[in-house]
Amino acid sequence: MTSNSTLFYRTQADAARARSDDATLQNVKENHLRAAEAWDVLAARSDKSGRLRAEEALRKASALQDV
């Protein structure tokens, strides 16, 4: 399951790439691409955190059933 934060970060990355495509100055394009990369990193971290949280919840639920 993808969290709201992950979706937000991905949306921001897509928007930054779109702004980069629309920019005419090279330095502005590069700035938007750097921003998109940063948003992508945040999305990846958020996605990983969500997966780890879900795995931990399953582990705890399994441990409770074993008791």
Buried (B, 14 or more C-beta within 10 A) or exposed (E): EEBEBBEBBBEBBEBBBEBBEEBEEEEEBEBBBEBBEBBBEBBEEBBEEBEEEEEEEEEEEEEEEEE
